[in-house]
Amino acid sequence: MDFIDLKKQYQAYKSDIDTRMQSVIDRAGFINGPEVAELEEALADYVGMPYAVGCASGTDALLLALLALGIGPGDEVIVPAFSFIATAEVIPSVGARPVFVDIDERTYTMDVQKAADAITDKTRAMIAVDLYGQCADYQALSTLAKARGIYLIEDAAQSFGAEQNGVKACAFGDIGCTSFFPAKPLGCFGDGGMVFTSREDLYKVMKALRVHGASGDKYAHEYIGLNSRLDTLQAAILLGKWPHFAGEVDLRQEKAAYYTGRLANFVTVPYLAPGNRSVYGQYSIRVQRRDELQSFLQQRGIPTAIHYPIPMHRQKAFLSYAPQGGCPVAEAVAQEIISLPMHPFLTEDEQNRVCEGIEAFYK
Ligand SMILES: *Cc1c(COP(=O)(O)O)cnc(C)c1O
């Protein structure tokens, strides 16, 4: 059993993906090929945002957002303490200070009250994370950001395809950022990412920033930028997968419902806030004796993963930014969270084996 079965997915969509890739190779048009713009249009349309810019990774998407918003030295950016490191890593990269706040006990997304309490006169932005594929509380976060005059960035690396009250992930805040890392809900065959915005000014800046700050003529540079293009081959692969994506999001609902139905009496299953449709980038449960459970399942050939064993404010790299009093919810969840195999090609037999393993452990 695979934690995420990308081989089965490739076999299922092989002809679509191969045709798209071959056409790039035949043309030898590897940089800024038409596939990039085609993908940007398709995804912007899906998300319901006017503008999209493909880039080299989800991390770079966040970096482009901070750069485009002009965040730098002296600024503070509020982030949840519990996420993949990239969410906060980009903040010191632009010279600003990450301010870690605790997460909500049930959704594991940023605690909005804690975020509000952390705002100072140096705060320029918040980065909310759609952890495990569920959107953060954007109604409250947008209201807060507007009231306090700060930017809101959505880290939707795990939630592409999710919805909140009918609005798609990546459409919240000033800039939505996603990742096409292979294990994400919409993954390519390497690294890739995209930013979404409704603001034309930010779109133009990010489009320039990804190619060394050049907005028009070649070798004329308006800003200090990056080399952060989305690879044309990766865009082609994503276009090959794209017709199947909506069906995959539906399949993820079925797989999640199966786990929840079988496991809700044994462990803490994912809690969905009202109005949310998760894409289950991860199906993560909260359990007692987590590490023992993980070895027990491993012995039965069931792969699991821990997202994440150390909250960000406890990482050595961030020790100088650790908040006083810590983030107790994030610290507790880091001890008890475990992710189960989750992908659209998971079979009922595999899910049954996962559930039997968990049942046997807690009996
Ligand atoms: C994966 C991930 C990223 C970074 O994406 P990459 O494409 O790997 O750079 C950022 N934030 C979160 C929450 C992620 O899960």
The ligand as a Gaussian input file, in Angstrom:
#p B3LYP/6-31G(d) Opt

LIG

0 1
 C        3.933000      22.112000       0.479000
 C        3.655000      23.335000       1.227000
 C        4.286000      24.549000       0.917000
 C        5.433000      24.672000      -0.048000
 O        5.225000      24.153000      -1.294000
 P        6.486000      23.688000      -2.194000
 O        5.903000      23.568000      -3.550000
 O        6.953000      22.394000      -1.628000
 O        7.516000      24.738000      -2.113000
 C        3.889000      25.691000       1.590000
 N        2.944000      25.644000       2.535000
 C        2.325000      24.496000       2.886000
 C        1.249000      24.533000       3.923000
 C        2.666000      23.298000       2.253000
 O        2.054000      22.167000       2.606000

